[in-house]
Amino acid sequence: MKDGIILIDKPAGISSASVVYRIKKRFSFAKVGHAGTLDPFATGLMVITVGKATRLSRFFLDADKRYTGRLVLGTLTDTLDPEGEVLKTETPEVMADLASTLALPEIHKVFHAFTGDFMQVPPVYSALKHKGVPLYKLARKGQPVEKPPRPVTLYKNTLTSYAFPHLDFEVSCSKGTYIRSLARDMAEALGTVGHLISLRRIESLGFHVDEALTLAEVEAESMDFEHLPLIPMSDAVSHLPAFVVDEVARAAVMNGNQLPWRPCGEDSGADFCRVLDGEGHLIAVVESAKCGAHHKYCCVFNA
């Protein structure tokens, strides 16, 4: 099997693009991608796509994610993380007063307030684009652009540890959520400034970081392609409903012929379906269709 996904536990200090490059170089893969970036300072789960699986990236965009993070109160940086320039630091007097007055009930109330659906302002240092240019490039030129607030959903936002000025937390969130912005906004709600000093992605697409290999393990001399734990493409998009076709229908799919409607998650609101052969291999992804119509192909994976 040369097509599938690899789960990597990204270390701090390198970019997501570097992780992709190093895996591509290590195994001489023709095509390697990923299903979501992590900032260089962040660690944790990266879903790396290999070969034909790179064509599945569009189906990962709506995935929810789970993180752990640490917010430090009293200092604000322009990037909202430890790699930026300091914009503001509270005085020792302010910090002493905050330490003496900030209580757990108030903190829990703030965390609860940042749960559910709300509007969030993205960081000016982000990969979002303004007139085709990534915001972080404009910010580095001294031309920061603030995007309007966007809707996000936090399914869970829990304080796990508190030792002033540090707040450790765990959050489960929708696509498009910036944990750096969350840290900034929660600090403000607590009456001060703050930034995110650590971030770890622990879950995405139903996969957990405990299942992942470290980059060192993947790059070790003892790791060869035959022992690389590639996850099959069908499992990579297991969140999509599926139906199985027989050999006659499989041949039609391989030739791009019309595929008559099959029940496939319409009641659950699924937009796409997996098409599997008799052995459970992913041979196509199609748009959901109504009875009497034909499925539209999104991608077909020739054998």
C-alpha positions as protocol buffer text, in pm:
chain_id: "A"
residue {
  index: 1
  type: MET
  ca { x: 0 y: 0 z: 0 }
}
residue {
  index: 2
  type: LYS
  ca { x: 147 y: 334 z: -111 }
}
residue {
  index: 3
  type: ASP
  ca { x: -156 y: 553 z: -46 }
}
residue {
  index: 4
  type: GLY
  ca { x: -293 y: 647 z: 293 }
}
residue {
  index: 5
  type: ILE
  ca { x: -226 y: 863 z: 595 }
}
residue {
  index: 6
  type: ILE
  ca { x: 44 y: 874 z: 862 }
}
residue {
  index: 7
  type: LEU
  ca { x: -20 y: 1011 z: 1209 }
}
residue {
  index: 8
  type: ILE
  ca { x: 268 y: 1226 z: 1332 }
}
residue {
  index: 9
  type: ASP
  ca { x: 325 y: 1382 z: 1675 }
}
residue {
  index: 10
  type: LYS
  ca { x: 483 y: 1711 z: 1565 }
}
residue {
  index: 11
  type: PRO
  ca { x: 758 y: 1849 z: 1788 }
}
residue {
  index: 12
  type: ALA
  ca { x: 782 y: 2216 z: 1880 }
}
residue {
  index: 13
  type: GLY
  ca { x: 1010 y: 2446 z: 1686 }
}
residue {
  index: 14
  type: ILE
  ca { x: 942 y: 2340 z: 1327 }
}
residue {
  index: 15
  type: SER
  ca { x: 674 y: 2428 z: 1076 }
}
residue {
  index: 16
  type: SER
  ca { x: 410 y: 2192 z: 943 }
}
residue {
  index: 17
  type: ALA
  ca { x: 562 y: 2235 z: 598 }
}
residue {
  index: 18
  type: SER
  ca { x: 895 y: 2109 z: 733 }
}
residue {
  index: 19
  type: VAL
  ca { x: 727 y: 1795 z: 869 }
}
residue {
  index: 20
  type: VAL
  ca { x: 577 y: 1726 z: 526 }
}
residue {
  index: 21
  type: TYR
  ca { x: 910 y: 1788 z: 352 }
}
residue {
  index: 22
  type: ARG
  ca { x: 1106 y: 1561 z: 584 }
}
residue {
  index: 23
  type: ILE
  ca { x: 863 y: 1271 z: 546 }
}
residue {
  index: 24
  type: LYS
  ca { x: 857 y: 1316 z: 169 }
}
residue {
  index: 25
  type: LYS
  ca { x: 1235 y: 1315 z: 156 }
}
residue {
  index: 26
  type: ARG
  ca { x: 1276 y: 1024 z: 398 }
}
residue {
  index: 27
  type: PHE
  ca { x: 1063 y: 785 z: 191 }
}
residue {
  index: 28
  type: SER
  ca { x: 1093 y: 946 z: -154 }
}
residue {
  index: 29
  type: PHE
  ca { x: 717 y: 987 z: -176 }
}
residue {
  index: 30
  type: ALA
  ca { x: 594 y: 1162 z: -491 }
}
residue {
  index: 31
  type: LYS
  ca { x: 303 y: 1333 z: -314 }
}
residue {
  index: 32
  type: VAL
  ca { x: 269 y: 1427 z: 52 }
}
residue {
  index: 33
  type: GLY
  ca { x: 29 y: 1671 z: 215 }
}
residue {
  index: 34
  type: HIS
  ca { x: -145 y: 1728 z: 546 }
}
residue {
  index: 35
  type: ALA
  ca { x: -492 y: 1776 z: 690 }
}
residue {
  index: 36
  type: GLY
  ca { x: -433 y: 2090 z: 894 }
}
residue {
  index: 37
  type: THR
  ca { x: -135 y: 2299 z: 1000 }
}
residue {
  index: 38
  type: LEU
  ca { x: 7 y: 2354 z: 1345 }
}
residue {
  index: 39
  type: ASP
  ca { x: 198 y: 2669 z: 1439 }
}
residue {
  index: 40
  type: PRO
  ca { x: 575 y: 2614 z: 1481 }
}
residue {
  index: 41
  type: PHE
  ca { x: 557 y: 2650 z: 1861 }
}
residue {
  index: 42
  type: ALA
  ca { x: 273 y: 2396 z: 1883 }
}
residue {
  index: 43
  type: THR
  ca { x: 302 y: 2020 z: 1918 }
}
residue {
  index: 44
  type: GLY
  ca { x: 76 y: 1725 z: 1860 }
}
residue {
  index: 45
  type: LEU
  ca { x: -125 y: 1545 z: 1600 }
}
residue {
  index: 46
  type: MET
  ca { x: -67 y: 1603 z: 1231 }
}
residue {
  index: 47
  type: VAL
  ca { x: -254 y: 1390 z: 979 }
}
residue {
  index: 48
  type: ILE
  ca { x: -12 y: 1342 z: 689 }
}
residue {
  index: 49
  type: THR
  ca { x: -160 y: 1237 z: 353 }
}
residue {
  index: 50
  type: VAL
  ca { x: 47 y: 1024 z: 115 }
}
residue {
  index: 51
  type: GLY
  ca { x: -1 y: 945 z: -254 }
}
residue {
  index: 52
  type: LYS
  ca { x: -361 y: 937 z: -371 }
}
residue {
  index: 53
  type: ALA
  ca { x: -475 y: 1027 z: -20 }
}
residue {
  index: 54
  type: THR
  ca { x: -363 y: 1386 z: -84 }
}
residue {
  index: 55
  type: ARG
  ca { x: -679 y: 1418 z: -292 }
}
residue {
  index: 56
  type: LEU
  ca { x: -885 y: 1364 z: 22 }
}
residue {
  index: 57
  type: SER
  ca { x: -774 y: 1685 z: 191 }
}
residue {
  index: 58
  type: ARG
  ca { x: -1094 y: 1872 z: 96 }
}
residue {
  index: 59
  type: PHE
  ca { x: -1295 y: 1625 z: 303 }
}
residue {
  index: 60
  type: PHE
  ca { x: -1093 y: 1704 z: 615 }
}
residue {
  index: 61
  type: LEU
  ca { x: -1174 y: 2077 z: 619 }
}
residue {
  index: 62
  type: ASP
  ca { x: -1481 y: 2051 z: 842 }
}
residue {
  index: 63
  type: ALA
  ca { x: -1319 y: 1829 z: 1104 }
}
residue {
  index: 64
  type: ASP
  ca { x: -1350 y: 1918 z: 1471 }
}
residue {
  index: 65
  type: LYS
  ca { x: -1033 y: 1920 z: 1681 }
}
residue {
  index: 66
  type: ARG
  ca { x: -927 y: 1888 z: 2043 }
}
residue {
  index: 67
  type: TYR
  ca { x: -637 y: 2071 z: 2207 }
}
residue {
  index: 68
  type: THR
  ca { x: -466 y: 2130 z: 2538 }
}
residue {
  index: 69
  type: GLY
  ca { x: -307 y: 2468 z: 2599 }
}
residue {
  index: 70
  type: ARG
  ca { x: -151 y: 2699 z: 2854 }
}
residue {
  index: 71
  type: LEU
  ca { x: -246 y: 3065 z: 2886 }
}
residue {
  index: 72
  type: VAL
  ca { x: -12 y: 3301 z: 3070 }
}
residue {
  index: 73
  type: LEU
  ca { x: -163 y: 3619 z: 3211 }
}
residue {
  index: 74
  type: GLY
  ca { x: 8 y: 3956 z: 3221 }
}
residue {
  index: 75
  type: THR
  ca { x: 186 y: 3973 z: 2886 }
}
residue {
  index: 76
  type: LEU
  ca { x: 50 y: 4028 z: 2534 }
}
residue {
  index: 77
  type: THR
  ca { x: 247 y: 3953 z: 2217 }
}
residue {
  index: 78
  type: ASP
  ca { x: 169 y: 4056 z: 1861 }
}
residue {
  index: 79
  type: THR
  ca { x: 143 y: 3692 z: 1747 }
}
residue {
  index: 80
  type: LEU
  ca { x: -53 y: 3588 z: 2059 }
}
residue {
  index: 81
  type: ASP
  ca { x: 208 y: 3316 z: 2119 }
}
residue {
  index: 82
  type: PRO
  ca { x: 561 y: 3295 z: 2266 }
}
residue {
  index: 83
  type: GLU
  ca { x: 730 y: 3369 z: 1933 }
}
residue {
  index: 84
  type: GLY
  ca { x: 603 y: 3726 z: 1896 }
}
residue {
  index: 85
  type: GLU
  ca { x: 714 y: 4068 z: 2009 }
}
residue {
  index: 86
  type: VAL
  ca { x: 582 y: 4185 z: 2345 }
}
residue {
  index: 87
  type: LEU
  ca { x: 318 y: 4456 z: 2308 }
}
residue {
  index: 88
  type: LYS
  ca { x: 221 y: 4499 z: 2671 }
}
residue {
  index: 89
  type: THR
  ca { x: 335 y: 4378 z: 3012 }
}
residue {
  index: 90
  type: GLU
  ca { x: 137 y: 4442 z: 3327 }
}
residue {
  index: 91
  type: THR
  ca { x: 323 y: 4613 z: 3613 }
}
residue {
  index: 92
  type: PRO
  ca { x: 424 y: 4410 z: 3921 }
}
residue {
  index: 93
  type: GLU
  ca { x: 162 y: 4599 z: 4121 }
}
residue {
  index: 94
  type: VAL
  ca { x: -115 y: 4504 z: 3877 }
}
residue {
  index: 95
  type: MET
  ca { x: 0 y: 4142 z: 3874 }
}
residue {
  index: 96
  type: ALA
  ca { x: 8 y: 4127 z: 4253 }
}
residue {
  index: 97
  type: ASP
  ca { x: -343 y: 4267 z: 4274 }
}
residue {
  index: 98
  type: LEU
  ca { x: -466 y: 4024 z: 4010 }
}
residue {
  index: 99
  type: ALA
  ca { x: -307 y: 3729 z: 4189 }
}
residue {
  index: 100
  type: SER
  ca { x: -480 y: 3821 z: 4513 }
}
residue {
  index: 101
  type: THR
  ca { x: -824 y: 3885 z: 4367 }
}
residue {
  index: 102
  type: LEU
  ca { x: -860 y: 3633 z: 4083 }
}
residue {
  index: 103
  type: ALA
  ca { x: -1061 y: 3337 z: 4213 }
}
residue {
  index: 104
  type: LEU
  ca { x: -1152 y: 3004 z: 4065 }
}
residue {
  index: 105
  type: PRO
  ca { x: -1528 y: 3077 z: 4041 }
}
residue {
  index: 106
  type: GLU
  ca { x: -1454 y: 3380 z: 3824 }
}
residue {
  index: 107
  type: ILE
  ca { x: -1216 y: 3180 z: 3604 }
}
residue {
  index: 108
  type: HIS
  ca { x: -1465 y: 2899 z: 3556 }
}
residue {
  index: 109
  type: LYS
  ca { x: -1731 y: 3156 z: 3468 }
}
residue {
  index: 110
  type: VAL
  ca { x: -1508 y: 3298 z: 3192 }
}
residue {
  index: 111
  type: PHE
  ca { x: -1433 y: 2953 z: 3053 }
}
residue {
  index: 112
  type: HIS
  ca { x: -1805 y: 2877 z: 3048 }
}
residue {
  index: 113
  type: ALA
  ca { x: -1871 y: 3206 z: 2867 }
}
residue {
  index: 114
  type: PHE
  ca { x: -1634 y: 3093 z: 2592 }
}
residue {
  index: 115
  type: THR
  ca { x: -1830 y: 2775 z: 2523 }
}
residue {
  index: 116
  type: GLY
  ca { x: -2087 y: 2721 z: 2251 }
}
residue {
  index: 117
  type: ASP
  ca { x: -2135 y: 2945 z: 1948 }
}
residue {
  index: 118
  type: PHE
  ca { x: -1975 y: 3288 z: 1940 }
}
residue {
  index: 119
  type: MET
  ca { x: -1785 y: 3528 z: 1714 }
}
residue {
  index: 120
  type: GLN
  ca { x: -1406 y: 3530 z: 1716 }
}
residue {
  index: 121
  type: VAL
  ca { x: -1154 y: 3776 z: 1570 }
}
residue {
  index: 122
  type: PRO
  ca { x: -869 y: 3583 z: 1399 }
}
residue {
  index: 123
  type: PRO
  ca { x: -507 y: 3676 z: 1479 }
}
residue {
  index: 124
  type: VAL
  ca { x: -338 y: 3927 z: 1248 }
}
residue {
  index: 125
  type: TYR
  ca { x: -60 y: 3667 z: 1226 }
}
residue {
  index: 126
  type: SER
  ca { x: -244 y: 3387 z: 1050 }
}
residue {
  index: 127
  type: ALA
  ca { x: -265 y: 3214 z: 712 }
}
residue {
  index: 128
  type: LEU
  ca { x: -595 y: 3383 z: 629 }
}
residue {
  index: 129
  type: LYS
  ca { x: -565 y: 3602 z: 322 }
}
residue {
  index: 130
  type: HIS
  ca { x: -638 y: 3965 z: 244 }
}
residue {
  index: 131
  type: LYS
  ca { x: -655 y: 4040 z: -129 }
}
residue {
  index: 132
  type: GLY
  ca { x: -468 y: 3716 z: -193 }
}
residue {
  index: 133
  type: VAL
  ca { x: -188 y: 3783 z: 56 }
}
residue {
  index: 134
  type: PRO
  ca { x: -155 y: 3584 z: 383 }
}
residue {
  index: 135
  type: LEU
  ca { x: -214 y: 3804 z: 686 }
}
residue {
  index: 136
  type: TYR
  ca { x: 113 y: 3705 z: 851 }
}
residue {
  index: 137
  type: LYS
  ca { x: 310 y: 3838 z: 554 }
}
residue {
  index: 138
  type: LEU
  ca { x: 133 y: 4173 z: 578 }
}
residue {
  index: 139
  type: ALA
  ca { x: 186 y: 4183 z: 954 }
}
residue {
  index: 140
  type: ARG
  ca { x: 558 y: 4119 z: 913 }
}
residue {
  index: 141
  type: LYS
  ca { x: 574 y: 4419 z: 680 }
}
residue {
  index: 142
  type: GLY
  ca { x: 413 y: 4638 z: 943 }
}
residue {
  index: 143
  type: GLN
  ca { x: 77 y: 4633 z: 763 }
}
residue {
  index: 144
  type: PRO
  ca { x: -144 y: 4424 z: 995 }
}
residue {
  index: 145
  type: VAL
  ca { x: -498 y: 4359 z: 876 }
}
residue {
  index: 146
  type: GLU
  ca { x: -769 y: 4258 z: 1121 }
}
residue {
  index: 147
  type: LYS
  ca { x: -1034 y: 4034 z: 973 }
}
residue {
  index: 148
  type: PRO
  ca { x: -1394 y: 4071 z: 1089 }
}
residue {
  index: 149
  type: PRO
  ca { x: -1517 y: 3829 z: 1357 }
}
residue {
  index: 150
  type: ARG
  ca { x: -1609 y: 3482 z: 1237 }
}
residue {
  index: 151
  type: PRO
  ca { x: -1848 y: 3226 z: 1389 }
}
residue {
  index: 152
  type: VAL
  ca { x: -1682 y: 2942 z: 1578 }
}
residue {
  index: 153
  type: THR
  ca { x: -1808 y: 2671 z: 1811 }
}
residue {
  index: 154
  type: LEU
  ca { x: -1641 y: 2546 z: 2127 }
}
residue {
  index: 155
  type: TYR
  ca { x: -1801 y: 2219 z: 2235 }
}
residue {
  index: 156
  type: LYS
  ca { x: -1588 y: 2199 z: 2548 }
}
residue {
  index: 157
  type: ASN
  ca { x: -1364 y: 2455 z: 2718 }
}
residue {
  index: 158
  type: THR
  ca { x: -1238 y: 2336 z: 3055 }
}
residue {
  index: 159
  type: LEU
  ca { x: -984 y: 2468 z: 3302 }
}
residue {
  index: 160
  type: THR
  ca { x: -762 y: 2174 z: 3401 }
}
residue {
  index: 161
  type: SER
  ca { x: -505 y: 2347 z: 3622 }
}
residue {
  index: 162
  type: TYR
  ca { x: -444 y: 2694 z: 3769 }
}
residue {
  index: 163
  type: ALA
  ca { x: -123 y: 2827 z: 3920 }
}
residue {
  index: 164
  type: PHE
  ca { x: -110 y: 3203 z: 3877 }
}
residue {
  index: 165
  type: PRO
  ca { x: -30 y: 3338 z: 3620 }
}
residue {
  index: 166
  type: HIS
  ca { x: -75 y: 3012 z: 3426 }
}
residue {
  index: 167
  type: LEU
  ca { x: -407 y: 2856 z: 3325 }
}
residue {
  index: 168
  type: ASP
  ca { x: -403 y: 2511 z: 3167 }
}
residue {
  index: 169
  type: PHE
  ca { x: -710 y: 2411 z: 2970 }
}
residue {
  index: 170
  type: GLU
  ca { x: -858 y: 2162 z: 2725 }
}
residue {
  index: 171
  type: VAL
  ca { x: -1081 y: 2266 z: 2437 }
}
residue {
  index: 172
  type: SER
  ca { x: -1282 y: 2085 z: 2168 }
}
residue {
  index: 173
  type: CYS
  ca { x: -1371 y: 2313 z: 1880 }
}
residue {
  index: 174
  type: SER
  ca { x: -1500 y: 2352 z: 1528 }
}
residue {
  index: 175
  type: LYS
  ca { x: -1298 y: 2430 z: 1218 }
}
residue {
  index: 176
  type: GLY
  ca { x: -1159 y: 2780 z: 1193 }
}
residue {
  index: 177
  type: THR
  ca { x: -1112 y: 2826 z: 1568 }
}
residue {
  index: 178
  type: TYR
  ca { x: -791 y: 2999 z: 1672 }
}
residue {
  index: 179
  type: ILE
  ca { x: -679 y: 2895 z: 2019 }
}
residue {
  index: 180
  type: ARG
  ca { x: -439 y: 3193 z: 2023 }
}
residue {
  index: 181
  type: SER
  ca { x: -737 y: 3426 z: 1985 }
}
residue {
  index: 182
  type: LEU
  ca { x: -923 y: 3232 z: 2252 }
}
residue {
  index: 183
  type: ALA
  ca { x: -635 y: 3282 z: 2495 }
}
residue {
  index: 184
  type: ARG
  ca { x: -625 y: 3655 z: 2420 }
}
residue {
  index: 185
  type: ASP
  ca { x: -1000 y: 3695 z: 2467 }
}
residue {
  index: 186
  type: MET
  ca { x: -1018 y: 3495 z: 2790 }
}
residue {
  index: 187
  type: ALA
  ca { x: -732 y: 3698 z: 2939 }
}
residue {
  index: 188
  type: GLU
  ca { x: -919 y: 4016 z: 2850 }
}
residue {
  index: 189
  type: ALA
  ca { x: -1235 y: 3880 z: 3009 }
}
residue {
  index: 190
  type: LEU
  ca { x: -1032 y: 3821 z: 3326 }
}
residue {
  index: 191
  type: GLY
  ca { x: -933 y: 4186 z: 3330 }
}
residue {
  index: 192
  type: THR
  ca { x: -580 y: 4164 z: 3194 }
}
residue {
  index: 193
  type: VAL
  ca { x: -378 y: 4064 z: 2889 }
}
residue {
  index: 194
  type: GLY
  ca { x: -230 y: 3727 z: 2804 }
}
residue {
  index: 195
  type: HIS
  ca { x: -103 y: 3497 z: 2536 }
}
residue {
  index: 196
  type: LEU
  ca { x: -81 y: 3127 z: 2459 }
}
residue {
  index: 197
  type: ILE
  ca { x: 255 y: 2979 z: 2560 }
}
residue {
  index: 198
  type: SER
  ca { x: 190 y: 2615 z: 2470 }
}
residue {
  index: 199
  type: LEU
  ca { x: -54 y: 2432 z: 2246 }
}
residue {
  index: 200
  type: ARG
  ca { x: -93 y: 2063 z: 2175 }
}
residue {
  index: 201
  type: ARG
  ca { x: -341 y: 1907 z: 1932 }
}
residue {
  index: 202
  type: ILE
  ca { x: -455 y: 1579 z: 2078 }
}
residue {
  index: 203
  type: GLU
  ca { x: -736 y: 1476 z: 1845 }
}
residue {
  index: 204
  type: SER
  ca { x: -854 y: 1533 z: 1487 }
}
residue {
  index: 205
  type: LEU
  ca { x: -1065 y: 1339 z: 1238 }
}
residue {
  index: 206
  type: GLY
  ca { x: -1131 y: 1078 z: 1505 }
}
residue {
  index: 207
  type: PHE
  ca { x: -759 y: 1005 z: 1548 }
}
residue {
  index: 208
  type: HIS
  ca { x: -572 y: 1062 z: 1874 }
}
residue {
  index: 209
  type: VAL
  ca { x: -215 y: 1176 z: 1923 }
}
residue {
  index: 210
  type: ASP
  ca { x: -149 y: 860 z: 2126 }
}
residue {
  index: 211
  type: GLU
  ca { x: -173 y: 670 z: 1796 }
}
residue {
  index: 212
  type: ALA
  ca { x: 89 y: 888 z: 1629 }
}
residue {
  index: 213
  type: LEU
  ca { x: 458 y: 833 z: 1567 }
}
residue {
  index: 214
  type: THR
  ca { x: 713 y: 1094 z: 1661 }
}
residue {
  index: 215
  type: LEU
  ca { x: 909 y: 1250 z: 1377 }
}
residue {
  index: 216
  type: ALA
  ca { x: 1224 y: 1092 z: 1521 }
}
residue {
  index: 217
  type: GLU
  ca { x: 1063 y: 747 z: 1500 }
}
residue {
  index: 218
  type: VAL
  ca { x: 966 y: 799 z: 1138 }
}
residue {
  index: 219
  type: GLU
  ca { x: 1312 y: 925 z: 1043 }
}
residue {
  index: 220
  type: ALA
  ca { x: 1499 y: 649 z: 1228 }
}
residue {
  index: 221
  type: GLU
  ca { x: 1717 y: 423 z: 1014 }
}
residue {
  index: 222
  type: SER
  ca { x: 1526 y: 122 z: 1143 }
}
residue {
  index: 223
  type: MET
  ca { x: 1200 y: 252 z: 994 }
}
residue {
  index: 224
  type: ASP
  ca { x: 1153 y: 139 z: 636 }
}
residue {
  index: 225
  type: PHE
  ca { x: 853 y: 176 z: 409 }
}
residue {
  index: 226
  type: GLU
  ca { x: 734 y: -180 z: 469 }
}
residue {
  index: 227
  type: HIS
  ca { x: 694 y: -107 z: 842 }
}
residue {
  index: 228
  type: LEU
  ca { x: 547 y: 239 z: 803 }
}
residue {
  index: 229
  type: PRO
  ca { x: 196 y: 226 z: 956 }
}
residue {
  index: 230
  type: LEU
  ca { x: -1 y: 379 z: 669 }
}
residue {
  index: 231
  type: ILE
  ca { x: -371 y: 401 z: 750 }
}
residue {
  index: 232
  type: PRO
  ca { x: -591 y: 304 z: 451 }
}
residue {
  index: 233
  type: MET
  ca { x: -769 y: 586 z: 269 }
}
residue {
  index: 234
  type: SER
  ca { x: -1111 y: 446 z: 356 }
}
residue {
  index: 235
  type: ASP
  ca { x: -1030 y: 477 z: 727 }
}
residue {
  index: 236
  type: ALA
  ca { x: -893 y: 828 z: 674 }
}
residue {
  index: 237
  type: VAL
  ca { x: -1241 y: 950 z: 579 }
}
residue {
  index: 238
  type: SER
  ca { x: -1436 y: 710 z: 797 }
}
residue {
  index: 239
  type: HIS
  ca { x: -1652 y: 1004 z: 910 }
}
residue {
  index: 240
  type: LEU
  ca { x: -1820 y: 989 z: 569 }
}
residue {
  index: 241
  type: PRO
  ca { x: -2099 y: 735 z: 518 }
}
residue {
  index: 242
  type: ALA
  ca { x: -2026 y: 454 z: 274 }
}
residue {
  index: 243
  type: PHE
  ca { x: -2183 y: 200 z: 42 }
}
residue {
  index: 244
  type: VAL
  ca { x: -2031 y: -106 z: -123 }
}
residue {
  index: 245
  type: VAL
  ca { x: -2053 y: -182 z: -495 }
}
residue {
  index: 246
  type: ASP
  ca { x: -2021 y: -515 z: -675 }
}
residue {
  index: 247
  type: GLU
  ca { x: -1770 y: -585 z: -951 }
}
residue {
  index: 248
  type: VAL
  ca { x: -2001 y: -464 z: -1227 }
}
residue {
  index: 249
  type: ALA
  ca { x: -2061 y: -131 z: -1055 }
}
residue {
  index: 250
  type: ARG
  ca { x: -1692 y: -109 z: -967 }
}
residue {
  index: 251
  type: ALA
  ca { x: -1599 y: -130 z: -1333 }
}
residue {
  index: 252
  type: ALA
  ca { x: -1849 y: 146 z: -1408 }
}
residue {
  index: 253
  type: VAL
  ca { x: -1692 y: 365 z: -1141 }
}
residue {
  index: 254
  type: MET
  ca { x: -1342 y: 303 z: -1275 }
}
residue {
  index: 255
  type: ASN
  ca { x: -1459 y: 412 z: -1620 }
}
residue {
  index: 256
  type: GLY
  ca { x: -1637 y: 722 z: -1489 }
}
residue {
  index: 257
  type: ASN
  ca { x: -1980 y: 596 z: -1593 }
}
residue {
  index: 258
  type: GLN
  ca { x: -2293 y: 721 z: -1421 }
}
residue {
  index: 259
  type: LEU
  ca { x: -2347 y: 576 z: -1076 }
}
residue {
  index: 260
  type: PRO
  ca { x: -2716 y: 531 z: -989 }
}
residue {
  index: 261
  type: TRP
  ca { x: -2835 y: 651 z: -650 }
}
residue {
  index: 262
  type: ARG
  ca { x: -2758 y: 437 z: -346 }
}
residue {
  index: 263
  type: PRO
  ca { x: -2875 y: 522 z: 7 }
}
residue {
  index: 264
  type: CYS
  ca { x: -2585 y: 709 z: 163 }
}
residue {
  index: 265
  type: GLY
  ca { x: -2638 y: 922 z: 468 }
}
residue {
  index: 266
  type: GLU
  ca { x: -2892 y: 1162 z: 322 }
}
residue {
  index: 267
  type: ASP
  ca { x: -3098 y: 1149 z: 640 }
}
residue {
  index: 268
  type: SER
  ca { x: -2795 y: 1253 z: 845 }
}
residue {
  index: 269
  type: GLY
  ca { x: -2724 y: 1545 z: 615 }
}
residue {
  index: 270
  type: ALA
  ca { x: -2400 y: 1403 z: 477 }
}
residue {
  index: 271
  type: ASP
  ca { x: -2277 y: 1586 z: 167 }
}
residue {
  index: 272
  type: PHE
  ca { x: -2039 y: 1315 z: 50 }
}
residue {
  index: 273
  type: CYS
  ca { x: -2020 y: 936 z: 51 }
}
residue {
  index: 274
  type: ARG
  ca { x: -1744 y: 681 z: 22 }
}
residue {
  index: 275
  type: VAL
  ca { x: -1771 y: 417 z: -248 }
}
residue {
  index: 276
  type: LEU
  ca { x: -1607 y: 90 z: -143 }
}
residue {
  index: 277
  type: ASP
  ca { x: -1534 y: -226 z: -338 }
}
residue {
  index: 278
  type: GLY
  ca { x: -1604 y: -572 z: -203 }
}
residue {
  index: 279
  type: GLU
  ca { x: -1274 y: -577 z: -15 }
}
residue {
  index: 280
  type: GLY
  ca { x: -1343 y: -247 z: 160 }
}
residue {
  index: 281
  type: HIS
  ca { x: -1102 y: -40 z: -50 }
}
residue {
  index: 282
  type: LEU
  ca { x: -1194 y: 321 z: -123 }
}
residue {
  index: 283
  type: ILE
  ca { x: -1249 y: 355 z: -497 }
}
residue {
  index: 284
  type: ALA
  ca { x: -1431 y: 690 z: -511 }
}
residue {
  index: 285
  type: VAL
  ca { x: -1591 y: 974 z: -318 }
}
residue {
  index: 286
  type: VAL
  ca { x: -1922 y: 1100 z: -452 }
}
residue {
  index: 287
  type: GLU
  ca { x: -2175 y: 1368 z: -366 }
}
residue {
  index: 288
  type: SER
  ca { x: -2484 y: 1247 z: -190 }
}
residue {
  index: 289
  type: ALA
  ca { x: -2784 y: 1223 z: -422 }
}
residue {
  index: 290
  type: LYS
  ca { x: -3159 y: 1183 z: -395 }
}
residue {
  index: 291
  type: CYS
  ca { x: -3354 y: 880 z: -504 }
}
residue {
  index: 292
  type: GLY
  ca { x: -3381 y: 864 z: -882 }
}
residue {
  index: 293
  type: ALA
  ca { x: -3071 y: 1080 z: -941 }
}
residue {
  index: 294
  type: HIS
  ca { x: -2712 y: 990 z: -1007 }
}
residue {
  index: 295
  type: HIS
  ca { x: -2419 y: 1046 z: -773 }
}
residue {
  index: 296
  type: LYS
  ca { x: -2167 y: 1303 z: -892 }
}
residue {
  index: 297
  type: TYR
  ca { x: -1803 y: 1199 z: -869 }
}
residue {
  index: 298
  type: CYS
  ca { x: -1570 y: 1406 z: -653 }
}
residue {
  index: 299
  type: CYS
  ca { x: -1270 y: 1183 z: -707 }
}
residue {
  index: 300
  type: VAL
  ca { x: -1205 y: 832 z: -838 }
}
residue {
  index: 301
  type: PHE
  ca { x: -906 y: 624 z: -731 }
}
residue {
  index: 302
  type: ASN
  ca { x: -795 y: 397 z: -1010 }
}
residue {
  index: 303
  type: ALA
  ca { x: -629 y: 74 z: -907 }
}
